[in-house]
Amino acid sequence: MCIGIPMQVIESAAIQARCRAADGREVDIDMLLVGEQPAGTWLMTFLDTAREVISDQRALEIQQALDGLQAALRGESFDHLFADLVDREPQLPEFLRDPAPATDTPS
């Protein structure tokens, strides 16, 4: 399974940026796919390459999901990290839902 890591740009240049992960680790990230980004920008990264520019909120949601995965692996509680999913029924994406039933209308 591939897991992307949200990272925040600290310093940026045309093809590479110094970024920081939630755990404080700093990494040089390849920026060729997303272009130069200003300091403070959040990126979804994989294998030291920026794949997508993401919002602060999306970075937080992804980091909470990763923290939840780590908590589950340690046998700890993780419900608080998935507050948006607790106490609600899962929803299928629109394209997987049944189409509206066709109605027979006389010609």
PDB file as gemmi writes it, atoms N, CA and C in Angstrom:
CRYST1    1.000    1.000    1.000  90.00  90.00  90.00 P 1                      
ATOM      1  N   MET A   1       0.842  -1.167   0.000  1.00  0.00           N  
ATOM      2  CA  MET A   1       0.000   0.000   0.000  1.00  0.00           C  
ATOM      3  C   MET A   1       0.892   1.236   0.000  1.00  0.00           C  
ATOM      4  N   CYS A   2       0.502   2.230  -0.749  1.00  0.00           N  
ATOM      5  CA  CYS A   2       1.235   3.495  -0.815  1.00  0.00           C  
ATOM      6  C   CYS A   2       0.571   4.491   0.125  1.00  0.00           C  
ATOM      7  N   ILE A   3       1.364   5.165   0.924  1.00  0.00           N  
ATOM      8  CA  ILE A   3       0.828   6.152   1.853  1.00  0.00           C  
ATOM      9  C   ILE A   3       1.546   7.470   1.638  1.00  0.00           C  
ATOM     10  N   GLY A   4       0.783   8.494   1.309  1.00  0.00           N  
ATOM     11  CA  GLY A   4       1.332   9.833   1.159  1.00  0.00           C  
ATOM     12  C   GLY A   4       1.434  10.509   2.516  1.00  0.00           C  
ATOM     13  N   ILE A   5       2.371  11.426   2.631  1.00  0.00           N  
ATOM     14  CA  ILE A   5       2.611  12.144   3.873  1.00  0.00           C  
ATOM     15  C   ILE A   5       2.425  13.639   3.622  1.00  0.00           C  
ATOM     16  N   PRO A   6       1.580  14.310   4.423  1.00  0.00           N  
ATOM     17  CA  PRO A   6       1.476  15.759   4.275  1.00  0.00           C  
ATOM     18  C   PRO A   6       2.721  16.430   4.853  1.00  0.00           C  
ATOM     19  N   MET A   7       3.269  17.372   4.111  1.00  0.00           N  
ATOM     20  CA  MET A   7       4.449  18.108   4.563  1.00  0.00           C  
ATOM     21  C   MET A   7       4.268  19.577   4.216  1.00  0.00           C  
ATOM     22  N   GLN A   8       4.853  20.441   5.061  1.00  0.00           N  
ATOM     23  CA  GLN A   8       4.733  21.881   4.859  1.00  0.00           C  
ATOM     24  C   GLN A   8       6.058  22.456   4.367  1.00  0.00           C  
ATOM     25  N   VAL A   9       5.950  23.302   3.345  1.00  0.00           N  
ATOM     26  CA  VAL A   9       7.134  23.931   2.764  1.00  0.00           C  
ATOM     27  C   VAL A   9       7.748  24.901   3.775  1.00  0.00           C  
ATOM     28  N   ILE A  10       9.068  24.778   3.970  1.00  0.00           N  
ATOM     29  CA  ILE A  10       9.825  25.705   4.814  1.00  0.00           C  
ATOM     30  C   ILE A  10      10.569  26.701   3.930  1.00  0.00           C  
ATOM     31  N   GLU A  11      11.298  26.187   2.959  1.00  0.00           N  
ATOM     32  CA  GLU A  11      12.030  26.994   1.972  1.00  0.00           C  
ATOM     33  C   GLU A  11      11.795  26.369   0.608  1.00  0.00           C  
ATOM     34  N   SER A  12      11.649  27.228  -0.404  1.00  0.00           N  
ATOM     35  CA  SER A  12      11.334  26.692  -1.725  1.00  0.00           C  
ATOM     36  C   SER A  12      12.264  27.237  -2.796  1.00  0.00           C  
ATOM     37  N   ALA A  13      12.543  26.406  -3.758  1.00  0.00           N  
ATOM     38  CA  ALA A  13      13.267  26.788  -4.969  1.00  0.00           C  
ATOM     39  C   ALA A  13      12.492  26.190  -6.143  1.00  0.00           C  
ATOM     40  N   ALA A  14      12.970  26.400  -7.342  1.00  0.00           N  
ATOM     41  CA  ALA A  14      12.232  25.978  -8.533  1.00  0.00           C  
ATOM     42  C   ALA A  14      11.940  24.485  -8.577  1.00  0.00           C  
ATOM     43  N   ILE A  15      12.924  23.662  -8.271  1.00  0.00           N  
ATOM     44  CA  ILE A  15      12.702  22.222  -8.423  1.00  0.00           C  
ATOM     45  C   ILE A  15      12.771  21.438  -7.119  1.00  0.00           C  
ATOM     46  N   GLN A  16      13.078  22.106  -6.012  1.00  0.00           N  
ATOM     47  CA  GLN A  16      13.188  21.400  -4.743  1.00  0.00           C  
ATOM     48  C   GLN A  16      12.785  22.333  -3.609  1.00  0.00           C  
ATOM     49  N   ALA A  17      12.193  21.759  -2.563  1.00  0.00           N  
ATOM     50  CA  ALA A  17      11.818  22.546  -1.391  1.00  0.00           C  
ATOM     51  C   ALA A  17      12.187  21.778  -0.131  1.00  0.00           C  
ATOM     52  N   ARG A  18      12.563  22.518   0.880  1.00  0.00           N  
ATOM     53  CA  ARG A  18      12.797  21.925   2.200  1.00  0.00           C  
ATOM     54  C   ARG A  18      11.441  21.930   2.885  1.00  0.00           C  
ATOM     55  N   CYS A  19      11.002  20.744   3.331  1.00  0.00           N  
ATOM     56  CA  CYS A  19       9.677  20.604   3.926  1.00  0.00           C  
ATOM     57  C   CYS A  19       9.776  19.934   5.288  1.00  0.00           C  
ATOM     58  N   ARG A  20       8.740  20.181   6.118  1.00  0.00           N  
ATOM     59  CA  ARG A  20       8.694  19.600   7.451  1.00  0.00           C  
ATOM     60  C   ARG A  20       7.424  18.757   7.597  1.00  0.00           C  
ATOM     61  N   ALA A  21       7.610  17.555   8.135  1.00  0.00           N  
ATOM     62  CA  ALA A  21       6.487  16.664   8.437  1.00  0.00           C  
ATOM     63  C   ALA A  21       5.963  16.979   9.840  1.00  0.00           C  
ATOM     64  N   ALA A  22       4.822  16.414  10.196  1.00  0.00           N  
ATOM     65  CA  ALA A  22       4.213  16.646  11.503  1.00  0.00           C  
ATOM     66  C   ALA A  22       5.115  16.209  12.650  1.00  0.00           C  
ATOM     67  N   ASP A  23       5.958  15.215  12.416  1.00  0.00           N  
ATOM     68  CA  ASP A  23       6.854  14.732  13.475  1.00  0.00           C  
ATOM     69  C   ASP A  23       8.123  15.575  13.602  1.00  0.00           C  
ATOM     70  N   GLY A  24       8.224  16.662  12.823  1.00  0.00           N  
ATOM     71  CA  GLY A  24       9.370  17.554  12.894  1.00  0.00           C  
ATOM     72  C   GLY A  24      10.499  17.220  11.933  1.00  0.00           C  
ATOM     73  N   ARG A  25      10.400  16.073  11.306  1.00  0.00           N  
ATOM     74  CA  ARG A  25      11.424  15.639  10.352  1.00  0.00           C  
ATOM     75  C   ARG A  25      11.430  16.571   9.142  1.00  0.00           C  
ATOM     76  N   GLU A  26      12.628  16.981   8.697  1.00  0.00           N  
ATOM     77  CA  GLU A  26      12.766  17.832   7.518  1.00  0.00           C  
ATOM     78  C   GLU A  26      13.347  17.027   6.361  1.00  0.00           C  
ATOM     79  N   VAL A  27      12.770  17.243   5.181  1.00  0.00           N  
ATOM     80  CA  VAL A  27      13.144  16.473   3.993  1.00  0.00           C  
ATOM     81  C   VAL A  27      13.199  17.413   2.791  1.00  0.00           C  
ATOM     82  N   ASP A  28      14.135  17.169   1.884  1.00  0.00           N  
ATOM     83  CA  ASP A  28      14.154  17.880   0.607  1.00  0.00           C  
ATOM     84  C   ASP A  28      13.192  17.166  -0.337  1.00  0.00           C  
ATOM     85  N   ILE A  29      12.214  17.910  -0.848  1.00  0.00           N  
ATOM     86  CA  ILE A  29      11.136  17.352  -1.671  1.00  0.00           C  
ATOM     87  C   ILE A  29      11.259  17.856  -3.110  1.00  0.00           C  
ATOM     88  N   ASP A  30      11.141  16.945  -4.059  1.00  0.00           N  
ATOM     89  CA  ASP A  30      11.132  17.263  -5.487  1.00  0.00           C  
ATOM     90  C   ASP A  30       9.818  17.981  -5.809  1.00  0.00           C  
ATOM     91  N   MET A  31       9.900  19.152  -6.443  1.00  0.00           N  
ATOM     92  CA  MET A  31       8.723  19.984  -6.715  1.00  0.00           C  
ATOM     93  C   MET A  31       8.327  20.014  -8.191  1.00  0.00           C  
ATOM     94  N   LEU A  32       8.914  19.160  -9.010  1.00  0.00           N  
ATOM     95  CA  LEU A  32       8.660  19.221 -10.452  1.00  0.00           C  
ATOM     96  C   LEU A  32       7.186  19.043 -10.822  1.00  0.00           C  
ATOM     97  N   LEU A  33       6.434  18.251 -10.078  1.00  0.00           N  
ATOM     98  CA  LEU A  33       5.026  18.014 -10.432  1.00  0.00           C  
ATOM     99  C   LEU A  33       4.097  19.159 -10.034  1.00  0.00           C  
ATOM    100  N   VAL A  34       4.471  19.939  -9.009  1.00  0.00           N  
ATOM    101  CA  VAL A  34       3.577  20.996  -8.523  1.00  0.00           C  
ATOM    102  C   VAL A  34       4.135  22.400  -8.713  1.00  0.00           C  
ATOM    103  N   GLY A  35       5.391  22.508  -9.105  1.00  0.00           N  
ATOM    104  CA  GLY A  35       6.000  23.822  -9.281  1.00  0.00           C  
ATOM    105  C   GLY A  35       6.422  24.431  -7.957  1.00  0.00           C  
ATOM    106  N   GLU A  36       7.127  25.529  -8.043  1.00  0.00           N  
ATOM    107  CA  GLU A  36       7.603  26.218  -6.843  1.00  0.00           C  
ATOM    108  C   GLU A  36       6.414  26.715  -6.023  1.00  0.00           C  
ATOM    109  N   GLN A  37       6.474  26.522  -4.713  1.00  0.00           N  
ATOM    110  CA  GLN A  37       5.394  26.917  -3.811  1.00  0.00           C  
ATOM    111  C   GLN A  37       5.972  27.779  -2.686  1.00  0.00           C  
ATOM    112  N   PRO A  38       5.197  28.735  -2.189  1.00  0.00           N  
ATOM    113  CA  PRO A  38       5.701  29.585  -1.111  1.00  0.00           C  
ATOM    114  C   PRO A  38       5.784  28.836   0.219  1.00  0.00           C  
ATOM    115  N   ALA A  39       6.633  29.345   1.112  1.00  0.00           N  
ATOM    116  CA  ALA A  39       6.740  28.777   2.456  1.00  0.00           C  
ATOM    117  C   ALA A  39       5.358  28.785   3.106  1.00  0.00           C  
ATOM    118  N   GLY A  40       5.073  27.724   3.847  1.00  0.00           N  
ATOM    119  CA  GLY A  40       3.775  27.595   4.509  1.00  0.00           C  
ATOM    120  C   GLY A  40       2.787  26.730   3.751  1.00  0.00           C  
ATOM    121  N   THR A  41       3.039  26.486   2.479  1.00  0.00           N  
ATOM    122  CA  THR A  41       2.149  25.664   1.654  1.00  0.00           C  
ATOM    123  C   THR A  41       2.239  24.207   2.097  1.00  0.00           C  
ATOM    124  N   TRP A  42       1.083  23.538   2.120  1.00  0.00           N  
ATOM    125  CA  TRP A  42       1.040  22.105   2.437  1.00  0.00           C  
ATOM    126  C   TRP A  42       1.043  21.297   1.154  1.00  0.00           C  
ATOM    127  N   LEU A  43       1.782  20.199   1.192  1.00  0.00           N  
ATOM    128  CA  LEU A  43       1.908  19.301   0.047  1.00  0.00           C  
ATOM    129  C   LEU A  43       1.593  17.872   0.459  1.00  0.00           C  
ATOM    130  N   MET A  44       1.006  17.114  -0.455  1.00  0.00           N  
ATOM    131  CA  MET A  44       0.912  15.668  -0.276  1.00  0.00           C  
ATOM    132  C   MET A  44       2.149  15.106  -0.951  1.00  0.00           C  
ATOM    133  N   THR A  45       2.959  14.381  -0.181  1.00  0.00           N  
ATOM    134  CA  THR A  45       4.217  13.862  -0.716  1.00  0.00           C  
ATOM    135  C   THR A  45       4.237  12.339  -0.678  1.00  0.00           C  
ATOM    136  N   PHE A  46       5.010  11.787  -1.583  1.00  0.00           N  
ATOM    137  CA  PHE A  46       5.230  10.344  -1.638  1.00  0.00           C  
ATOM    138  C   PHE A  46       6.603  10.123  -2.246  1.00  0.00           C  
ATOM    139  N   LEU A  47       7.420   9.330  -1.572  1.00  0.00           N  
ATOM    140  CA  LEU A  47       8.784   9.046  -2.028  1.00  0.00           C  
ATOM    141  C   LEU A  47       9.566  10.335  -2.316  1.00  0.00           C  
ATOM    142  N   ASP A  48       9.481  11.280  -1.386  1.00  0.00           N  
ATOM    143  CA  ASP A  48      10.215  12.552  -1.458  1.00  0.00           C  
ATOM    144  C   ASP A  48       9.871  13.388  -2.682  1.00  0.00           C  
ATOM    145  N   THR A  49       8.643  13.227  -3.179  1.00  0.00           N  
ATOM    146  CA  THR A  49       8.158  14.016  -4.309  1.00  0.00           C  
ATOM    147  C   THR A  49       6.798  14.604  -3.966  1.00  0.00           C  
ATOM    148  N   ALA A  50       6.623  15.901  -4.218  1.00  0.00           N  
ATOM    149  CA  ALA A  50       5.323  16.538  -4.020  1.00  0.00           C  
ATOM    150  C   ALA A  50       4.384  16.054  -5.118  1.00  0.00           C  
ATOM    151  N   ARG A  51       3.243  15.528  -4.723  1.00  0.00           N  
ATOM    152  CA  ARG A  51       2.262  15.022  -5.694  1.00  0.00           C  
ATOM    153  C   ARG A  51       1.103  15.982  -5.899  1.00  0.00           C  
ATOM    154  N   GLU A  52       0.811  16.796  -4.850  1.00  0.00           N  
ATOM    155  CA  GLU A  52      -0.365  17.661  -4.902  1.00  0.00           C  
ATOM    156  C   GLU A  52      -0.213  18.765  -3.864  1.00  0.00           C  
ATOM    157  N   VAL A  53      -0.713  19.954  -4.180  1.00  0.00           N  
ATOM    158  CA  VAL A  53      -0.827  21.033  -3.200  1.00  0.00           C  
ATOM    159  C   VAL A  53      -2.160  20.818  -2.493  1.00  0.00           C  
ATOM    160  N   ILE A  54      -2.145  20.831  -1.150  1.00  0.00           N  
ATOM    161  CA  ILE A  54      -3.368  20.583  -0.381  1.00  0.00           C  
ATOM    162  C   ILE A  54      -3.603  21.726   0.609  1.00  0.00           C  
ATOM    163  N   SER A  55      -4.835  21.832   1.078  1.00  0.00           N  
ATOM    164  CA  SER A  55      -5.189  22.879   2.041  1.00  0.00           C  
ATOM    165  C   SER A  55      -4.704  22.502   3.440  1.00  0.00           C  
ATOM    166  N   ASP A  56      -4.674  23.494   4.328  1.00  0.00           N  
ATOM    167  CA  ASP A  56      -4.318  23.239   5.725  1.00  0.00           C  
ATOM    168  C   ASP A  56      -5.263  22.195   6.323  1.00  0.00           C  
ATOM    169  N   GLN A  57      -6.564  22.334   6.021  1.00  0.00           N  
ATOM    170  CA  GLN A  57      -7.566  21.416   6.567  1.00  0.00           C  
ATOM    171  C   GLN A  57      -7.339  19.994   6.071  1.00  0.00           C  
ATOM    172  N   ARG A  58      -7.073  19.854   4.805  1.00  0.00           N  
ATOM    173  CA  ARG A  58      -6.831  18.512   4.238  1.00  0.00           C  
ATOM    174  C   ARG A  58      -5.570  17.895   4.836  1.00  0.00           C  
ATOM    175  N   ALA A  59      -4.524  18.696   5.032  1.00  0.00           N  
ATOM    176  CA  ALA A  59      -3.294  18.198   5.654  1.00  0.00           C  
ATOM    177  C   ALA A  59      -3.587  17.685   7.061  1.00  0.00           C  
ATOM    178  N   LEU A  60      -4.407  18.422   7.817  1.00  0.00           N  
ATOM    179  CA  LEU A  60      -4.773  18.001   9.171  1.00  0.00           C  
ATOM    180  C   LEU A  60      -5.553  16.692   9.140  1.00  0.00           C  
ATOM    181  N   GLU A  61      -6.530  16.581   8.245  1.00  0.00           N  
ATOM    182  CA  GLU A  61      -7.330  15.354   8.143  1.00  0.00           C  
ATOM    183  C   GLU A  61      -6.455  14.148   7.807  1.00  0.00           C  
ATOM    184  N   ILE A  62      -5.540  14.322   6.875  1.00  0.00           N  
ATOM    185  CA  ILE A  62      -4.657  13.216   6.481  1.00  0.00           C  
ATOM    186  C   ILE A  62      -3.738  12.836   7.628  1.00  0.00           C  
ATOM    187  N   GLN A  63      -3.180  13.843   8.317  1.00  0.00           N  
ATOM    188  CA  GLN A  63      -2.287  13.545   9.434  1.00  0.00           C  
ATOM    189  C   GLN A  63      -3.036  12.840  10.555  1.00  0.00           C  
ATOM    190  N   GLN A  64      -4.280  13.239  10.814  1.00  0.00           N  
ATOM    191  CA  GLN A  64      -5.072  12.559  11.840  1.00  0.00           C  
ATOM    192  C   GLN A  64      -5.336  11.109  11.445  1.00  0.00           C  
ATOM    193  N   ALA A  65      -5.588  10.861  10.169  1.00  0.00           N  
ATOM    194  CA  ALA A  65      -5.790   9.485   9.705  1.00  0.00           C  
ATOM    195  C   ALA A  65      -4.519   8.664   9.905  1.00  0.00           C  
ATOM    196  N   LEU A  66      -3.368   9.247   9.596  1.00  0.00           N  
ATOM    197  CA  LEU A  66      -2.096   8.539   9.799  1.00  0.00           C  
ATOM    198  C   LEU A  66      -1.838   8.296  11.284  1.00  0.00           C  
ATOM    199  N   ASP A  67      -2.155   9.295  12.122  1.00  0.00           N  
ATOM    200  CA  ASP A  67      -2.013   9.122  13.573  1.00  0.00           C  
ATOM    201  C   ASP A  67      -2.961   8.037  14.076  1.00  0.00           C  
ATOM    202  N   GLY A  68      -4.175   7.988  13.508  1.00  0.00           N  
ATOM    203  CA  GLY A  68      -5.141   6.952  13.882  1.00  0.00           C  
ATOM    204  C   GLY A  68      -4.650   5.565  13.526  1.00  0.00           C  
ATOM    205  N   LEU A  69      -4.031   5.433  12.381  1.00  0.00           N  
ATOM    206  CA  LEU A  69      -3.459   4.157  11.963  1.00  0.00           C  
ATOM    207  C   LEU A  69      -2.378   3.715  12.940  1.00  0.00           C  
ATOM    208  N   GLN A  70      -1.506   4.635  13.318  1.00  0.00           N  
ATOM    209  CA  GLN A  70      -0.448   4.309  14.284  1.00  0.00           C  
ATOM    210  C   GLN A  70      -1.041   3.918  15.639  1.00  0.00           C  
ATOM    211  N   ALA A  71      -2.071   4.642  16.088  1.00  0.00           N  
ATOM    212  CA  ALA A  71      -2.720   4.318  17.362  1.00  0.00           C  
ATOM    213  C   ALA A  71      -3.344   2.927  17.306  1.00  0.00           C  
ATOM    214  N   ALA A  72      -4.002   2.603  16.198  1.00  0.00           N  
ATOM    215  CA  ALA A  72      -4.613   1.275  16.050  1.00  0.00           C  
ATOM    216  C   ALA A  72      -3.549   0.186  16.097  1.00  0.00           C  
ATOM    217  N   LEU A  73      -2.423   0.418  15.456  1.00  0.00           N  
ATOM    218  CA  LEU A  73      -1.339  -0.571  15.465  1.00  0.00           C  
ATOM    219  C   LEU A  73      -0.770  -0.776  16.866  1.00  0.00           C  
ATOM    220  N   ARG A  74      -0.849   0.273  17.705  1.00  0.00           N  
ATOM    221  CA  ARG A  74      -0.373   0.166  19.089  1.00  0.00           C  
ATOM    222  C   ARG A  74      -1.459  -0.339  20.028  1.00  0.00           C  
ATOM    223  N   GLY A  75      -2.682  -0.551  19.512  1.00  0.00           N  
ATOM    224  CA  GLY A  75      -3.786  -1.017  20.338  1.00  0.00           C  
ATOM    225  C   GLY A  75      -4.416   0.085  21.173  1.00  0.00           C  
ATOM    226  N   GLU A  76      -4.230   1.333  20.775  1.00  0.00           N  
ATOM    227  CA  GLU A  76      -4.765   2.481  21.503  1.00  0.00           C  
ATOM    228  C   GLU A  76      -6.056   2.971  20.860  1.00  0.00           C  
ATOM    229  N   SER A  77      -6.793   3.801  21.592  1.00  0.00           N  
ATOM    230  CA  SER A  77      -8.022   4.399  21.084  1.00  0.00           C  
ATOM    231  C   SER A  77      -7.692   5.370  19.946  1.00  0.00           C  
ATOM    232  N   PHE A  78      -8.542   5.395  18.939  1.00  0.00           N  
ATOM    233  CA  PHE A  78      -8.298   6.292  17.803  1.00  0.00           C  
ATOM    234  C   PHE A  78      -9.559   6.985  17.309  1.00  0.00           C  
ATOM    235  N   ASP A  79     -10.711   6.752  17.951  1.00  0.00           N  
ATOM    236  CA  ASP A  79     -11.965   7.365  17.504  1.00  0.00           C  
ATOM    237  C   ASP A  79     -11.876   8.888  17.419  1.00  0.00           C  
ATOM    238  N   HIS A  80     -11.181   9.512  18.370  1.00  0.00           N  
ATOM    239  CA  HIS A  80     -11.088  10.977  18.385  1.00  0.00           C  
ATOM    240  C   HIS A  80     -10.375  11.528  17.144  1.00  0.00           C  
ATOM    241  N   LEU A  81      -9.619  10.695  16.471  1.00  0.00           N  
ATOM    242  CA  LEU A  81      -8.904  11.132  15.271  1.00  0.00           C  
ATOM    243  C   LEU A  81      -9.757  11.031  14.009  1.00  0.00           C  
ATOM    244  N   PHE A  82     -10.917  10.404  14.136  1.00  0.00           N  
ATOM    245  CA  PHE A  82     -11.838  10.246  13.009  1.00  0.00           C  
ATOM    246  C   PHE A  82     -13.204  10.820  13.367  1.00  0.00           C  
ATOM    247  N   ALA A  83     -13.205  11.997  13.997  1.00  0.00           N  
ATOM    248  CA  ALA A  83     -14.448  12.610  14.467  1.00  0.00           C  
ATOM    249  C   ALA A  83     -15.458  12.800  13.340  1.00  0.00           C  
ATOM    250  N   ASP A  84     -14.981  13.014  12.125  1.00  0.00           N  
ATOM    251  CA  ASP A  84     -15.891  13.214  10.994  1.00  0.00           C  
ATOM    252  C   ASP A  84     -16.558  11.916  10.545  1.00  0.00           C  
ATOM    253  N   LEU A  85     -16.089  10.775  11.020  1.00  0.00           N  
ATOM    254  CA  LEU A  85     -16.651   9.486  10.610  1.00  0.00           C  
ATOM    255  C   LEU A  85     -17.443   8.786  11.712  1.00  0.00           C  
ATOM    256  N   VAL A  86     -17.193   9.165  12.964  1.00  0.00           N  
ATOM    257  CA  VAL A  86     -17.855   8.514  14.091  1.00  0.00           C  
ATOM    258  C   VAL A  86     -19.336   8.895  14.092  1.00  0.00           C  
ATOM    259  N   ASP A  87     -20.184   7.933  14.400  1.00  0.00           N  
ATOM    260  CA  ASP A  87     -21.635   8.138  14.513  1.00  0.00           C  
ATOM    261  C   ASP A  87     -22.305   8.561  13.211  1.00  0.00           C  
ATOM    262  N   ARG A  88     -21.795   8.096  12.092  1.00  0.00           N  
ATOM    263  CA  ARG A  88     -22.505   8.334  10.834  1.00  0.00           C  
ATOM    264  C   ARG A  88     -22.357   7.112   9.950  1.00  0.00           C  
ATOM    265  N   GLU A  89     -23.336   6.921   9.117  1.00  0.00           N  
ATOM    266  CA  GLU A  89     -23.323   5.805   8.186  1.00  0.00           C  
ATOM    267  C   GLU A  89     -22.398   6.126   7.016  1.00  0.00           C  
ATOM    268  N   PRO A  90     -21.641   5.157   6.553  1.00  0.00           N  
ATOM    269  CA  PRO A  90     -20.805   5.399   5.368  1.00  0.00           C  
ATOM    270  C   PRO A  90     -21.680   5.730   4.156  1.00  0.00           C  
ATOM    271  N   GLN A  91     -21.190   6.589   3.293  1.00  0.00           N  
ATOM    272  CA  GLN A  91     -21.903   6.997   2.087  1.00  0.00           C  
ATOM    273  C   GLN A  91     -21.122   6.532   0.864  1.00  0.00           C  
ATOM    274  N   LEU A  92     -21.828   5.954  -0.081  1.00  0.00           N  
ATOM    275  CA  LEU A  92     -21.183   5.604  -1.347  1.00  0.00           C  
ATOM    276  C   LEU A  92     -20.940   6.872  -2.154  1.00  0.00           C  
ATOM    277  N   PRO A  93     -19.870   6.919  -2.912  1.00  0.00           N  
ATOM    278  CA  PRO A  93     -19.691   8.057  -3.823  1.00  0.00           C  
ATOM    279  C   PRO A  93     -20.846   8.090  -4.822  1.00  0.00           C  
ATOM    280  N   GLU A  94     -21.161   9.262  -5.307  1.00  0.00           N  
ATOM    281  CA  GLU A  94     -22.293   9.454  -6.218  1.00  0.00           C  
ATOM    282  C   GLU A  94     -22.273   8.471  -7.388  1.00  0.00           C  
ATOM    283  N   PHE A  95     -21.111   8.238  -7.986  1.00  0.00           N  
ATOM    284  CA  PHE A  95     -21.041   7.381  -9.171  1.00  0.00           C  
ATOM    285  C   PHE A  95     -21.309   5.905  -8.862  1.00  0.00           C  
ATOM    286  N   LEU A  96     -21.304   5.506  -7.592  1.00  0.00           N  
ATOM    287  CA  LEU A  96     -21.594   4.118  -7.230  1.00  0.00           C  
ATOM    288  C   LEU A  96     -23.029   3.914  -6.746  1.00  0.00           C  
ATOM    289  N   ARG A  97     -23.751   4.988  -6.563  1.00  0.00           N  
ATOM    290  CA  ARG A  97     -25.133   4.890  -6.089  1.00  0.00           C  
ATOM    291  C   ARG A  97     -26.045   4.427  -7.213  1.00  0.00           C  
ATOM    292  N   ASP A  98     -27.160   3.791  -6.826  1.00  0.00           N  
ATOM    293  CA  ASP A  98     -28.147   3.363  -7.813  1.00  0.00           C  
ATOM    294  C   ASP A  98     -28.708   4.585  -8.532  1.00  0.00           C  
ATOM    295  N   PRO A  99     -28.860   4.469  -9.839  1.00  0.00           N  
ATOM    296  CA  PRO A  99     -29.471   5.595 -10.554  1.00  0.00           C  
ATOM    297  C   PRO A  99     -30.938   5.714 -10.150  1.00  0.00           C  
ATOM    298  N   ALA A 100     -31.486   6.889 -10.337  1.00  0.00           N  
ATOM    299  CA  ALA A 100     -32.897   7.105 -10.015  1.00  0.00           C  
ATOM    300  C   ALA A 100     -33.737   6.149 -10.848  1.00  0.00           C  
ATOM    301  N   PRO A 101     -34.752   5.551 -10.224  1.00  0.00           N  
ATOM    302  CA  PRO A 101     -35.583   4.606 -10.982  1.00  0.00           C  
ATOM    303  C   PRO A 101     -36.296   5.309 -12.138  1.00  0.00           C  
ATOM    304  N   ALA A 102     -36.336   4.633 -13.256  1.00  0.00           N  
ATOM    305  CA  ALA A 102     -37.028   5.177 -14.431  1.00  0.00           C  
ATOM    306  C   ALA A 102     -38.527   5.083 -14.201  1.00  0.00           C  
ATOM    307  N   THR A 103     -39.236   6.086 -14.620  1.00  0.00           N  
ATOM    308  CA  THR A 103     -40.693   6.067 -14.489  1.00  0.00           C  
ATOM    309  C   THR A 103     -41.303   5.807 -15.852  1.00  0.00           C  
ATOM    310  N   ASP A 104     -42.310   4.958 -15.850  1.00  0.00           N  
ATOM    311  CA  ASP A 104     -43.022   4.666 -17.096  1.00  0.00           C  
ATOM    312  C   ASP A 104     -44.086   5.733 -17.303  1.00  0.00           C  
ATOM    313  N   THR A 105     -43.980   6.439 -18.382  1.00  0.00           N  
ATOM    314  CA  THR A 105     -44.995   7.433 -18.715  1.00  0.00           C  
ATOM    315  C   THR A 105     -45.624   7.048 -20.037  1.00  0.00           C  
ATOM    316  N   PRO A 106     -46.938   7.124 -20.096  1.00  0.00           N  
ATOM    317  CA  PRO A 106     -47.600   6.774 -21.358  1.00  0.00           C  
ATOM    318  C   PRO A 106     -47.228   7.760 -22.460  1.00  0.00           C  
ATOM    319  N   SER A 107     -47.120   7.240 -23.673  1.00  0.00           N  
ATOM    320  CA  SER A 107     -46.760   8.085 -24.821  1.00  0.00           C  
ATOM    321  C   SER A 107     -47.942   8.838 -25.330  1.00  0.00           C  
TER     322      SER A 107                                                      
END                                                                             
